Amino acid sequence: MEPRTKIVKSAELKNIIIKRLYFDKALSCAELSEILDKSIPSVSKVVNELIEEGFVIEQGFAPSSGGRRPLMYALLPSAMYIVTVAMDQLSTRIQMVDLLNTPVTEIALNELKLFANPHALSTLINYINDYIASTGIPKDKIVGIGIGMPGFIDAAEGINYTYLDSAGQSLTQLIITQTGVPAYIENDSSLIALAEQKFGIAKNHKDVMVINLGWGIGLGMIINGEIYRGHNGFAGEFSHIPLSEDGALCTCGKRGCLEAEASMLVVAEKAIKGIKKGHISSLKHTDKDHSKLVGNAIMEAANNGDQFAIELLSDAGYKIGKALAILIHIMNPESIVLSGRGAIVGKILLAPMQQALNKYCIPRLVSNTELLISDLGFNAELIGTAVLVMENFDKENKNQLITTKQFTMEKNTKN
């Protein structure tokens, strides 16, 4: 029988074990016992129950270390599914993944402009409901919906103070009510940092600054191994570090912000102006082309050696590096990870960024900070939303996972 989720009492240890296996992939009972500070018999009993209920499988024996090889356990990937939603200012991606973060459906890409759009929230909910229905996966096999979005977000209260106006109500509760599935929201850059920490290049790093290179320029901070969100949850507004007094006007109303000088949308706008002025480039543009299309074209052209595209990205990289110098002086990070959409041109950005760091940073500080390019790249936010759901698995769901057969027996008993 396929397993399903149902809330009943006294199953906290089951949820904790499922969560640990999600993050660690495969563990023995002895390892789980040590991690969870529970006796081996208690852990073994629960693991066996999870096997019977269809959530855990035997993964084979661990490599020999001289003694008896322990049996390893892992999650059955198809036991439950997660809906991942990655939003930026212009579009929304939705995908269903299993418990190994492996996609089980194609990504649905929906145009959804967030700025000055009073219908953005209702449109988002419709997109999510339509997508879940299209997968054919029952909602009782979906452990949750994780949503990453730009803006000033209070994840605890479920409010985005920048986009998706909910008239002061909790976005999270509205989405739960209208989808019938547990839901969680978080700032997109924080989720990208979470993905890099759990499954990416920042794994096992304690102090990392993760730069979300997208249409804006976000920042997720890992401090002492934990995501740092600040007093009100708004930490990481890297986009609005002021670079100059009389620079371009930013959407925040200030002048000279990093976002107004070096974001991919700004790079796209500069490309459009340059093409109109006759710059020699493989890039083409018509007035019907959206800045998003131009931004994607610039990154592709730069990787193919287009000099105009490389110059535009190099200029942006230098300005980002100048802003990073401020971060390094304040945070003294172990590493800085370039992630998000723009990671695809990370190699082009690295040299001008390093040049700016050499110019603006104290050598003793910058010499011990490593610049890294994400392997997750554009998928980082989608992975981060899945991580968000599973991070909350044993917090919100102090419940037992039971099989359909057990659920049916309970229902028949009541009848």
C-alpha angles and dihedrals in degrees: 000000000000113000123240135185122252129167114244131141136272104026101112094122091055091054092047091052092048089050093049093049090050092057100034097038096212133019138166123235089252091054092047089048091054095044095047097036091233129131117266092239091053092049093044091052093052093044090053090050090051089051091052091048092052101249103104133043135190110259099193130256126320118245113279117267096178100282136064111320111242121229112248126218130204139174121271098243094217095050091096139356137219127214109220120199121187117186134186130173093278111028146016128223121202127188140163117227134181127230091282090056088248113147113245095182136034119269113263109217114200128181107234120162110203103188114094092348112134090183096054096102097049090045091052092051091049090051091051094047093047091049095050090048091050093055094059089220112138114244091234088067092054111093093195152314117258116198127191117193139165122249142061102316132187098198093185093056094034095235131138107201093191107043141010098045110217098174091251094307123125111271088205094056093045091053092046091050095048098041102034091225130105109261138192131188131200140162110281095233093050089052092050088053089049091052092049091048097049103033108003144069093296094061111135091011115127104197115033136152110209114200116208103210104196136117083312127026113250134180133214116190127208110192121180089346096307133100107253115215102166131230097311098022093258100108118131104051090152092154091071100053102128113241099175142007098233103031129126120310112261126214087248089066096251128109128238099021117158090243091056090050107038115013120122090251089056091047088052092050090050089050092052092051091046094051090050089052090054104258110171107247143133086237117107127196139185127184088251093061115105119227088244092061091047091049092053090046091052092055092048092046092048092053087051092055102261104163097207092052091046091051092052093049092044091055090050091046092053091052091047088050090052090054091045089058088065091052093049093052091051103036105025092209125197090226144356117220123204105213142154128053094331095057087091088074094037094121091056092048096047098073098052091041091053089047091055091047090051090052101043105028130081103249094230090059101041095043091070097044115091123208111218134183116222121245090203094055115158091005093060095092093049090050090046092056090054089049089051091057094048093044086063096041097101094034103055099024105057084164142115123251110225134180126256088247092057091046091051091049091052091049093049091048091055091048 
